[in-house]
Structure formats: C-alpha cells, structure tokens
Amino acid sequence: MGLKFRKSIKLGKNVKLNINTNSASVTIGGKGVHHTISTNGTAKTTVGIPGTGISYTTTTGKKKTHK
C-alpha cells in the first residue's frame, strides 16, 4: 500500500480547493448537487439525495489510466 496525500481547503460557503499528490481540483456546490473541475482534465457532476448515500455521477474529459 502506497503513501497518499489529500487536503481539502474551504474557500467559501460552497467552494472547496482539493489537493492531492496527482492533481488539484475545485468543487462548487453543496449537499445534493456539486461540480468538480480538476487540473488533470476531468470534470465531474454529482447529484445525490442527502442523507441516503444515493448519488449519480457523470464524468467528462480525459479518462484516468492506470500504469
């Protein structure tokens, strides 16, 4: 198991800056609906029902490849 790093910094009420070892991203939105744009070329939109654990995510942009 490798060492991982992840840090999330709240920039405003509904805006977060997420930093990890491979990229950085900005998440806009709150519970229920949020959109994430990453420096690795992907964008994700997640829609969920708060408190249930049920959500649907769509991803656009580059697909992550495993090496």
mmCIF file of the N, C-alpha and C atoms, coordinates in Angstrom:
data_MODEL
# 
_entry.id   MODEL 
# 
loop_
_atom_site.group_PDB 
_atom_site.id 
_atom_site.type_symbol 
_atom_site.label_atom_id 
_atom_site.label_alt_id 
_atom_site.label_comp_id 
_atom_site.label_asym_id 
_atom_site.label_entity_id 
_atom_site.label_seq_id 
_atom_site.pdbx_PDB_ins_code 
_atom_site.Cartn_x 
_atom_site.Cartn_y 
_atom_site.Cartn_z 
_atom_site.occupancy 
_atom_site.B_iso_or_equiv 
_atom_site.pdbx_formal_charge 
_atom_site.auth_seq_id 
_atom_site.auth_comp_id 
_atom_site.auth_asym_id 
_atom_site.auth_atom_id 
_atom_site.pdbx_PDB_model_num 
ATOM 1   N N  . MET A 1 1  ? 0.849   -1.172 0.000   1.00 0.00 ? 1  MET A N  1 
ATOM 2   C CA . MET A 1 1  ? 0.000   0.000  0.000   1.00 0.00 ? 1  MET A CA 1 
ATOM 3   C C  . MET A 1 1  ? 0.898   1.240  0.000   1.00 0.00 ? 1  MET A C  1 
ATOM 4   N N  . GLY A 1 2  ? 0.640   2.175  -0.908  1.00 0.00 ? 2  GLY A N  1 
ATOM 5   C CA . GLY A 1 2  ? 1.451   3.370  -1.029  1.00 0.00 ? 2  GLY A CA 1 
ATOM 6   C C  . GLY A 1 2  ? 0.968   4.505  -0.146  1.00 0.00 ? 2  GLY A C  1 
ATOM 7   N N  . LEU A 1 3  ? 1.822   5.464  0.034   1.00 0.00 ? 3  LEU A N  1 
ATOM 8   C CA . LEU A 1 3  ? 1.510   6.648  0.828   1.00 0.00 ? 3  LEU A CA 1 
ATOM 9   C C  . LEU A 1 3  ? 0.680   7.607  -0.015  1.00 0.00 ? 3  LEU A C  1 
ATOM 10  N N  . LYS A 1 4  ? -0.404  8.126  0.538   1.00 0.00 ? 4  LYS A N  1 
ATOM 11  C CA . LYS A 1 4  ? -1.275  9.053  -0.183  1.00 0.00 ? 4  LYS A CA 1 
ATOM 12  C C  . LYS A 1 4  ? -1.379  10.364 0.589   1.00 0.00 ? 4  LYS A C  1 
ATOM 13  N N  . PHE A 1 5  ? -1.637  11.433 -0.147  1.00 0.00 ? 5  PHE A N  1 
ATOM 14  C CA . PHE A 1 5  ? -1.804  12.752 0.448   1.00 0.00 ? 5  PHE A CA 1 
ATOM 15  C C  . PHE A 1 5  ? -3.057  13.385 -0.138  1.00 0.00 ? 5  PHE A C  1 
ATOM 16  N N  . ARG A 1 6  ? -3.884  13.973 0.714   1.00 0.00 ? 6  ARG A N  1 
ATOM 17  C CA . ARG A 1 6  ? -5.078  14.679 0.260   1.00 0.00 ? 6  ARG A CA 1 
ATOM 18  C C  . ARG A 1 6  ? -5.377  15.796 1.246   1.00 0.00 ? 6  ARG A C  1 
ATOM 19  N N  . LYS A 1 7  ? -5.663  16.982 0.723   1.00 0.00 ? 7  LYS A N  1 
ATOM 20  C CA . LYS A 1 7  ? -6.002  18.127 1.563   1.00 0.00 ? 7  LYS A CA 1 
ATOM 21  C C  . LYS A 1 7  ? -7.145  18.878 0.908   1.00 0.00 ? 7  LYS A C  1 
ATOM 22  N N  . SER A 1 8  ? -8.142  19.230 1.696   1.00 0.00 ? 8  SER A N  1 
ATOM 23  C CA . SER A 1 8  ? -9.288  19.981 1.214   1.00 0.00 ? 8  SER A CA 1 
ATOM 24  C C  . SER A 1 8  ? -9.364  21.295 1.985   1.00 0.00 ? 8  SER A C  1 
ATOM 25  N N  . ILE A 1 9  ? -9.413  22.411 1.253   1.00 0.00 ? 9  ILE A N  1 
ATOM 26  C CA . ILE A 1 9  ? -9.437  23.742 1.865   1.00 0.00 ? 9  ILE A CA 1 
ATOM 27  C C  . ILE A 1 9  ? -10.736 24.433 1.454   1.00 0.00 ? 9  ILE A C  1 
ATOM 28  N N  . LYS A 1 10 ? -11.516 24.849 2.436   1.00 0.00 ? 10 LYS A N  1 
ATOM 29  C CA . LYS A 1 10 ? -12.779 25.530 2.160   1.00 0.00 ? 10 LYS A CA 1 
ATOM 30  C C  . LYS A 1 10 ? -12.488 26.998 1.818   1.00 0.00 ? 10 LYS A C  1 
ATOM 31  N N  . LEU A 1 11 ? -12.920 27.421 0.635   1.00 0.00 ? 11 LEU A N  1 
ATOM 32  C CA . LEU A 1 11 ? -12.685 28.795 0.175   1.00 0.00 ? 11 LEU A CA 1 
ATOM 33  C C  . LEU A 1 11 ? -13.899 29.690 0.364   1.00 0.00 ? 11 LEU A C  1 
ATOM 34  N N  . GLY A 1 12 ? -15.046 29.099 0.552   1.00 0.00 ? 12 GLY A N  1 
ATOM 35  C CA . GLY A 1 12 ? -16.285 29.846 0.730   1.00 0.00 ? 12 GLY A CA 1 
ATOM 36  C C  . GLY A 1 12 ? -17.368 28.885 1.155   1.00 0.00 ? 12 GLY A C  1 
ATOM 37  N N  . LYS A 1 13 ? -18.592 29.376 1.201   1.00 0.00 ? 13 LYS A N  1 
ATOM 38  C CA . LYS A 1 13 ? -19.698 28.534 1.654   1.00 0.00 ? 13 LYS A CA 1 
ATOM 39  C C  . LYS A 1 13 ? -19.857 27.273 0.809   1.00 0.00 ? 13 LYS A C  1 
ATOM 40  N N  . ASN A 1 14 ? -19.779 27.399 -0.492  1.00 0.00 ? 14 ASN A N  1 
ATOM 41  C CA . ASN A 1 14 ? -19.974 26.257 -1.381  1.00 0.00 ? 14 ASN A CA 1 
ATOM 42  C C  . ASN A 1 14 ? -18.811 26.029 -2.345  1.00 0.00 ? 14 ASN A C  1 
ATOM 43  N N  . VAL A 1 15 ? -17.586 26.419 -1.951  1.00 0.00 ? 15 VAL A N  1 
ATOM 44  C CA . VAL A 1 15 ? -16.419 26.256 -2.813  1.00 0.00 ? 15 VAL A CA 1 
ATOM 45  C C  . VAL A 1 15 ? -15.277 25.642 -2.007  1.00 0.00 ? 15 VAL A C  1 
ATOM 46  N N  . LYS A 1 16 ? -14.673 24.555 -2.553  1.00 0.00 ? 16 LYS A N  1 
ATOM 47  C CA . LYS A 1 16 ? -13.540 23.904 -1.909  1.00 0.00 ? 16 LYS A CA 1 
ATOM 48  C C  . LYS A 1 16 ? -12.408 23.712 -2.898  1.00 0.00 ? 16 LYS A C  1 
ATOM 49  N N  . LEU A 1 17 ? -11.180 23.843 -2.419  1.00 0.00 ? 17 LEU A N  1 
ATOM 50  C CA . LEU A 1 17 ? -9.981  23.527 -3.179  1.00 0.00 ? 17 LEU A CA 1 
ATOM 51  C C  . LEU A 1 17 ? -9.471  22.201 -2.644  1.00 0.00 ? 17 LEU A C  1 
ATOM 52  N N  . ASN A 1 18 ? -9.331  21.215 -3.528  1.00 0.00 ? 18 ASN A N  1 
ATOM 53  C CA . ASN A 1 18 ? -8.877  19.882 -3.147  1.00 0.00 ? 18 ASN A CA 1 
ATOM 54  C C  . ASN A 1 18 ? -7.499  19.645 -3.757  1.00 0.00 ? 18 ASN A C  1 
ATOM 55  N N  . ILE A 1 19 ? -6.546  19.212 -2.942  1.00 0.00 ? 19 ILE A N  1 
ATOM 56  C CA . ILE A 1 19 ? -5.180  18.982 -3.404  1.00 0.00 ? 19 ILE A CA 1 
ATOM 57  C C  . ILE A 1 19 ? -4.780  17.563 -3.040  1.00 0.00 ? 19 ILE A C  1 
ATOM 58  N N  . ASN A 1 20 ? -4.213  16.829 -4.016  1.00 0.00 ? 20 ASN A N  1 
ATOM 59  C CA . ASN A 1 20 ? -3.646  15.519 -3.726  1.00 0.00 ? 20 ASN A CA 1 
ATOM 60  C C  . ASN A 1 20 ? -2.331  15.366 -4.470  1.00 0.00 ? 20 ASN A C  1 
ATOM 61  N N  . THR A 1 21 ? -1.725  14.204 -4.403  1.00 0.00 ? 21 THR A N  1 
ATOM 62  C CA . THR A 1 21 ? -0.400  14.020 -4.992  1.00 0.00 ? 21 THR A CA 1 
ATOM 63  C C  . THR A 1 21 ? -0.394  14.100 -6.509  1.00 0.00 ? 21 THR A C  1 
ATOM 64  N N  . ASN A 1 22 ? -1.523  13.825 -7.163  1.00 0.00 ? 22 ASN A N  1 
ATOM 65  C CA . ASN A 1 22 ? -1.560  13.812 -8.625  1.00 0.00 ? 22 ASN A CA 1 
ATOM 66  C C  . ASN A 1 22 ? -2.138  15.064 -9.260  1.00 0.00 ? 22 ASN A C  1 
ATOM 67  N N  . SER A 1 23 ? -3.006  15.773 -8.568  1.00 0.00 ? 23 SER A N  1 
ATOM 68  C CA . SER A 1 23 ? -3.665  16.929 -9.180  1.00 0.00 ? 23 SER A CA 1 
ATOM 69  C C  . SER A 1 23 ? -4.303  17.806 -8.116  1.00 0.00 ? 23 SER A C  1 
ATOM 70  N N  . ALA A 1 24 ? -4.946  18.847 -8.590  1.00 0.00 ? 24 ALA A N  1 
ATOM 71  C CA . ALA A 1 24 ? -5.729  19.728 -7.728  1.00 0.00 ? 24 ALA A CA 1 
ATOM 72  C C  . ALA A 1 24 ? -7.089  19.908 -8.399  1.00 0.00 ? 24 ALA A C  1 
ATOM 73  N N  . SER A 1 25 ? -8.099  20.244 -7.615  1.00 0.00 ? 25 SER A N  1 
ATOM 74  C CA . SER A 1 25 ? -9.418  20.453 -8.186  1.00 0.00 ? 25 SER A CA 1 
ATOM 75  C C  . SER A 1 25 ? -10.192 21.473 -7.370  1.00 0.00 ? 25 SER A C  1 
ATOM 76  N N  . VAL A 1 26 ? -11.226 22.010 -7.995  1.00 0.00 ? 26 VAL A N  1 
ATOM 77  C CA . VAL A 1 26 ? -12.121 22.945 -7.334  1.00 0.00 ? 26 VAL A CA 1 
ATOM 78  C C  . VAL A 1 26 ? -13.516 22.343 -7.383  1.00 0.00 ? 26 VAL A C  1 
ATOM 79  N N  . THR A 1 27 ? -14.187 22.303 -6.236  1.00 0.00 ? 27 THR A N  1 
ATOM 80  C CA . THR A 1 27 ? -15.546 21.793 -6.146  1.00 0.00 ? 27 THR A CA 1 
ATOM 81  C C  . THR A 1 27 ? -16.478 22.935 -5.813  1.00 0.00 ? 27 THR A C  1 
ATOM 82  N N  . ILE A 1 28 ? -17.534 23.077 -6.612  1.00 0.00 ? 28 ILE A N  1 
ATOM 83  C CA . ILE A 1 28 ? -18.523 24.129 -6.421  1.00 0.00 ? 28 ILE A CA 1 
ATOM 84  C C  . ILE A 1 28 ? -19.881 23.467 -6.178  1.00 0.00 ? 28 ILE A C  1 
ATOM 85  N N  . GLY A 1 29 ? -20.556 23.868 -5.135  1.00 0.00 ? 29 GLY A N  1 
ATOM 86  C CA . GLY A 1 29 ? -21.867 23.329 -4.821  1.00 0.00 ? 29 GLY A CA 1 
ATOM 87  C C  . GLY A 1 29 ? -21.890 22.764 -3.418  1.00 0.00 ? 29 GLY A C  1 
ATOM 88  N N  . GLY A 1 30 ? -23.036 22.292 -3.010  1.00 0.00 ? 30 GLY A N  1 
ATOM 89  C CA . GLY A 1 30 ? -23.174 21.771 -1.659  1.00 0.00 ? 30 GLY A CA 1 
ATOM 90  C C  . GLY A 1 30 ? -23.842 20.414 -1.669  1.00 0.00 ? 30 GLY A C  1 
ATOM 91  N N  . LYS A 1 31 ? -24.540 20.123 -0.591  1.00 0.00 ? 31 LYS A N  1 
ATOM 92  C CA . LYS A 1 31 ? -25.243 18.849 -0.489  1.00 0.00 ? 31 LYS A CA 1 
ATOM 93  C C  . LYS A 1 31 ? -26.311 18.773 -1.576  1.00 0.00 ? 31 LYS A C  1 
ATOM 94  N N  . GLY A 1 32 ? -26.400 17.646 -2.193  1.00 0.00 ? 32 GLY A N  1 
ATOM 95  C CA . GLY A 1 32 ? -27.387 17.450 -3.243  1.00 0.00 ? 32 GLY A CA 1 
ATOM 96  C C  . GLY A 1 32 ? -26.798 17.538 -4.629  1.00 0.00 ? 32 GLY A C  1 
ATOM 97  N N  . VAL A 1 33 ? -26.120 18.631 -4.958  1.00 0.00 ? 33 VAL A N  1 
ATOM 98  C CA . VAL A 1 33 ? -25.525 18.814 -6.284  1.00 0.00 ? 33 VAL A CA 1 
ATOM 99  C C  . VAL A 1 33 ? -24.186 19.521 -6.139  1.00 0.00 ? 33 VAL A C  1 
ATOM 100 N N  . HIS A 1 34 ? -23.142 18.967 -6.765  1.00 0.00 ? 34 HIS A N  1 
ATOM 101 C CA . HIS A 1 34 ? -21.870 19.678 -6.838  1.00 0.00 ? 34 HIS A CA 1 
ATOM 102 C C  . HIS A 1 34 ? -21.133 19.313 -8.121  1.00 0.00 ? 34 HIS A C  1 
ATOM 103 N N  . HIS A 1 35 ? -20.254 20.226 -8.549  1.00 0.00 ? 35 HIS A N  1 
ATOM 104 C CA . HIS A 1 35 ? -19.489 20.079 -9.779  1.00 0.00 ? 35 HIS A CA 1 
ATOM 105 C C  . HIS A 1 35 ? -18.015 20.247 -9.437  1.00 0.00 ? 35 HIS A C  1 
ATOM 106 N N  . THR A 1 36 ? -17.172 19.318 -9.922  1.00 0.00 ? 36 THR A N  1 
ATOM 107 C CA . THR A 1 36 ? -15.746 19.349 -9.643  1.00 0.00 ? 36 THR A CA 1 
ATOM 108 C C  . THR A 1 36 ? -14.971 19.446 -10.944 1.00 0.00 ? 36 THR A C  1 
ATOM 109 N N  . ILE A 1 37 ? -14.023 20.385 -10.995 1.00 0.00 ? 37 ILE A N  1 
ATOM 110 C CA . ILE A 1 37 ? -13.160 20.563 -12.152 1.00 0.00 ? 37 ILE A CA 1 
ATOM 111 C C  . ILE A 1 37 ? -11.735 20.320 -11.693 1.00 0.00 ? 37 ILE A C  1 
ATOM 112 N N  . SER A 1 38 ? -11.022 19.413 -12.381 1.00 0.00 ? 38 SER A N  1 
ATOM 113 C CA . SER A 1 38 ? -9.685  19.004 -11.965 1.00 0.00 ? 38 SER A CA 1 
ATOM 114 C C  . SER A 1 38 ? -8.618  19.485 -12.942 1.00 0.00 ? 38 SER A C  1 
ATOM 115 N N  . THR A 1 39 ? -7.386  19.622 -12.442 1.00 0.00 ? 39 THR A N  1 
ATOM 116 C CA . THR A 1 39 ? -6.275  20.032 -13.292 1.00 0.00 ? 39 THR A CA 1 
ATOM 117 C C  . THR A 1 39 ? -5.839  18.925 -14.239 1.00 0.00 ? 39 THR A C  1 
ATOM 118 N N  . ASN A 1 40 ? -6.266  17.685 -14.026 1.00 0.00 ? 40 ASN A N  1 
ATOM 119 C CA . ASN A 1 40 ? -5.876  16.606 -14.931 1.00 0.00 ? 40 ASN A CA 1 
ATOM 120 C C  . ASN A 1 40 ? -6.822  16.478 -16.126 1.00 0.00 ? 40 ASN A C  1 
ATOM 121 N N  . GLY A 1 41 ? -7.750  17.413 -16.283 1.00 0.00 ? 41 GLY A N  1 
ATOM 122 C CA . GLY A 1 41 ? -8.607  17.456 -17.459 1.00 0.00 ? 41 GLY A CA 1 
ATOM 123 C C  . GLY A 1 41 ? -9.969  16.822 -17.305 1.00 0.00 ? 41 GLY A C  1 
ATOM 124 N N  . THR A 1 42 ? -10.345 16.433 -16.109 1.00 0.00 ? 42 THR A N  1 
ATOM 125 C CA . THR A 1 42 ? -11.660 15.827 -15.915 1.00 0.00 ? 42 THR A CA 1 
ATOM 126 C C  . THR A 1 42 ? -12.600 16.778 -15.197 1.00 0.00 ? 42 THR A C  1 
ATOM 127 N N  . ALA A 1 43 ? -13.887 16.577 -15.438 1.00 0.00 ? 43 ALA A N  1 
ATOM 128 C CA . ALA A 1 43 ? -14.923 17.329 -14.739 1.00 0.00 ? 43 ALA A CA 1 
ATOM 129 C C  . ALA A 1 43 ? -15.991 16.331 -14.317 1.00 0.00 ? 43 ALA A C  1 
ATOM 130 N N  . LYS A 1 44 ? -16.452 16.441 -13.077 1.00 0.00 ? 44 LYS A N  1 
ATOM 131 C CA . LYS A 1 44 ? -17.468 15.532 -12.553 1.00 0.00 ? 44 LYS A CA 1 
ATOM 132 C C  . LYS A 1 44 ? -18.641 16.336 -12.016 1.00 0.00 ? 44 LYS A C  1 
ATOM 133 N N  . THR A 1 45 ? -19.834 15.865 -12.298 1.00 0.00 ? 45 THR A N  1 
ATOM 134 C CA . THR A 1 45 ? -21.043 16.429 -11.724 1.00 0.00 ? 45 THR A CA 1 
ATOM 135 C C  . THR A 1 45 ? -21.726 15.328 -10.941 1.00 0.00 ? 45 THR A C  1 
ATOM 136 N N  . THR A 1 46 ? -22.041 15.606 -9.678  1.00 0.00 ? 46 THR A N  1 
ATOM 137 C CA . THR A 1 46 ? -22.678 14.621 -8.813  1.00 0.00 ? 46 THR A CA 1 
ATOM 138 C C  . THR A 1 46 ? -24.001 15.168 -8.312  1.00 0.00 ? 46 THR A C  1 
ATOM 139 N N  . VAL A 1 47 ? -25.035 14.347 -8.441  1.00 0.00 ? 47 VAL A N  1 
ATOM 140 C CA . VAL A 1 47 ? -26.364 14.676 -7.942  1.00 0.00 ? 47 VAL A CA 1 
ATOM 141 C C  . VAL A 1 47 ? -26.742 13.571 -6.976  1.00 0.00 ? 47 VAL A C  1 
ATOM 142 N N  . GLY A 1 48 ? -27.148 13.948 -5.761  1.00 0.00 ? 48 GLY A N  1 
ATOM 143 C CA . GLY A 1 48 ? -27.487 12.934 -4.780  1.00 0.00 ? 48 GLY A CA 1 
ATOM 144 C C  . GLY A 1 48 ? -28.654 13.337 -3.906  1.00 0.00 ? 48 GLY A C  1 
ATOM 145 N N  . ILE A 1 49 ? -29.137 12.377 -3.148  1.00 0.00 ? 49 ILE A N  1 
ATOM 146 C CA . ILE A 1 49 ? -30.200 12.618 -2.184  1.00 0.00 ? 49 ILE A CA 1 
ATOM 147 C C  . ILE A 1 49 ? -29.543 12.655 -0.810  1.00 0.00 ? 49 ILE A C  1 
ATOM 148 N N  . PRO A 1 50 ? -29.429 13.835 -0.192  1.00 0.00 ? 50 PRO A N  1 
ATOM 149 C CA . PRO A 1 50 ? -28.731 13.967 1.084   1.00 0.00 ? 50 PRO A CA 1 
ATOM 150 C C  . PRO A 1 50 ? -29.290 13.035 2.159   1.00 0.00 ? 50 PRO A C  1 
ATOM 151 N N  . GLY A 1 51 ? -28.380 12.419 2.886   1.00 0.00 ? 51 GLY A N  1 
ATOM 152 C CA . GLY A 1 51 ? -28.762 11.556 3.995   1.00 0.00 ? 51 GLY A CA 1 
ATOM 153 C C  . GLY A 1 51 ? -29.066 10.122 3.625   1.00 0.00 ? 51 GLY A C  1 
ATOM 154 N N  . THR A 1 52 ? -29.054 9.806  2.310   1.00 0.00 ? 52 THR A N  1 
ATOM 155 C CA . THR A 1 52 ? -29.392 8.445  1.888   1.00 0.00 ? 52 THR A CA 1 
ATOM 156 C C  . THR A 1 52 ? -28.196 7.650  1.396   1.00 0.00 ? 52 THR A C  1 
ATOM 157 N N  . GLY A 1 53 ? -27.139 8.339  0.964   1.00 0.00 ? 53 GLY A N  1 
ATOM 158 C CA . GLY A 1 53 ? -25.997 7.653  0.367   1.00 0.00 ? 53 GLY A CA 1 
ATOM 159 C C  . GLY A 1 53 ? -26.213 7.335  -1.103  1.00 0.00 ? 53 GLY A C  1 
ATOM 160 N N  . ILE A 1 54 ? -27.322 7.778  -1.675  1.00 0.00 ? 54 ILE A N  1 
ATOM 161 C CA . ILE A 1 54 ? -27.629 7.529  -3.078  1.00 0.00 ? 54 ILE A CA 1 
ATOM 162 C C  . ILE A 1 54 ? -27.202 8.736  -3.901  1.00 0.00 ? 54 ILE A C  1 
ATOM 163 N N  . SER A 1 55 ? -26.383 8.477  -4.932  1.00 0.00 ? 55 SER A N  1 
ATOM 164 C CA . SER A 1 55 ? -25.948 9.572  -5.796  1.00 0.00 ? 55 SER A CA 1 
ATOM 165 C C  . SER A 1 55 ? -25.668 9.053  -7.193  1.00 0.00 ? 55 SER A C  1 
ATOM 166 N N  . TYR A 1 56 ? -25.617 9.982  -8.146  1.00 0.00 ? 56 TYR A N  1 
ATOM 167 C CA . TYR A 1 56 ? -25.298 9.676  -9.533  1.00 0.00 ? 56 TYR A CA 1 
ATOM 168 C C  . TYR A 1 56 ? -24.217 10.649 -9.973  1.00 0.00 ? 56 TYR A C  1 
ATOM 169 N N  . THR A 1 57 ? -23.133 10.124 -10.581 1.00 0.00 ? 57 THR A N  1 
ATOM 170 C CA . THR A 1 57 ? -22.012 10.949 -11.004 1.00 0.00 ? 57 THR A CA 1 
ATOM 171 C C  . THR A 1 57 ? -21.755 10.767 -12.485 1.00 0.00 ? 57 THR A C  1 
ATOM 172 N N  . THR A 1 58 ? -21.550 11.882 -13.197 1.00 0.00 ? 58 THR A N  1 
ATOM 173 C CA . THR A 1 58 ? -21.120 11.823 -14.594 1.00 0.00 ? 58 THR A CA 1 
ATOM 174 C C  . THR A 1 58 ? -19.739 12.442 -14.683 1.00 0.00 ? 58 THR A C  1 
ATOM 175 N N  . THR A 1 59 ? -18.889 11.855 -15.536 1.00 0.00 ? 59 THR A N  1 
ATOM 176 C CA . THR A 1 59 ? -17.530 12.340 -15.706 1.00 0.00 ? 59 THR A CA 1 
ATOM 177 C C  . THR A 1 59 ? -17.304 12.677 -17.168 1.00 0.00 ? 59 THR A C  1 
ATOM 178 N N  . THR A 1 60 ? -16.673 13.830 -17.410 1.00 0.00 ? 60 THR A N  1 
ATOM 179 C CA . THR A 1 60 ? -16.314 14.223 -18.773 1.00 0.00 ? 60 THR A CA 1 
ATOM 180 C C  . THR A 1 60 ? -14.832 14.567 -18.792 1.00 0.00 ? 60 THR A C  1 
ATOM 181 N N  . GLY A 1 61 ? -14.249 14.522 -19.967 1.00 0.00 ? 61 GLY A N  1 
ATOM 182 C CA . GLY A 1 61 ? -12.834 14.846 -20.104 1.00 0.00 ? 61 GLY A CA 1 
ATOM 183 C C  . GLY A 1 61 ? -11.996 13.591 -20.238 1.00 0.00 ? 61 GLY A C  1 
ATOM 184 N N  . LYS A 1 62 ? -10.716 13.716 -19.926 1.00 0.00 ? 62 LYS A N  1 
ATOM 185 C CA . LYS A 1 62 ? -9.771  12.619 -20.060 1.00 0.00 ? 62 LYS A CA 1 
ATOM 186 C C  . LYS A 1 62 ? -10.091 11.497 -19.084 1.00 0.00 ? 62 LYS A C  1 
ATOM 187 N N  . LYS A 1 63 ? -9.913  10.283 -19.530 1.00 0.00 ? 63 LYS A N  1 
ATOM 188 C CA . LYS A 1 63 ? -10.083 9.122  -18.668 1.00 0.00 ? 63 LYS A CA 1 
ATOM 189 C C  . LYS A 1 63 ? -8.760  8.839  -17.979 1.00 0.00 ? 63 LYS A C  1 
ATOM 190 N N  . LYS A 1 64 ? -8.814  8.489  -16.719 1.00 0.00 ? 64 LYS A N  1 
ATOM 191 C CA . LYS A 1 64 ? -7.609  8.191  -15.952 1.00 0.00 ? 64 LYS A CA 1 
ATOM 192 C C  . LYS A 1 64 ? -7.093  6.813  -16.362 1.00 0.00 ? 64 LYS A C  1 
ATOM 193 N N  . THR A 1 65 ? -5.799  6.724  -16.662 1.00 0.00 ? 65 THR A N  1 
ATOM 194 C CA . THR A 1 65 ? -5.203  5.439  -16.996 1.00 0.00 ? 65 THR A CA 1 
ATOM 195 C C  . THR A 1 65 ? -4.313  4.982  -15.859 1.00 0.00 ? 65 THR A C  1 
ATOM 196 N N  . HIS A 1 66 ? -4.325  3.692  -15.611 1.00 0.00 ? 66 HIS A N  1 
ATOM 197 C CA . HIS A 1 66 ? -3.503  3.122  -14.561 1.00 0.00 ? 66 HIS A CA 1 
ATOM 198 C C  . HIS A 1 66 ? -2.222  2.583  -15.163 1.00 0.00 ? 66 HIS A C  1 
ATOM 199 N N  . LYS A 1 67 ? -1.105  2.853  -14.513 1.00 0.00 ? 67 LYS A N  1 
ATOM 200 C CA . LYS A 1 67 ? 0.185   2.355  -15.025 1.00 0.00 ? 67 LYS A CA 1 
ATOM 201 C C  . LYS A 1 67 ? 0.721   1.309  -14.092 1.00 0.00 ? 67 LYS A C  1 
# 
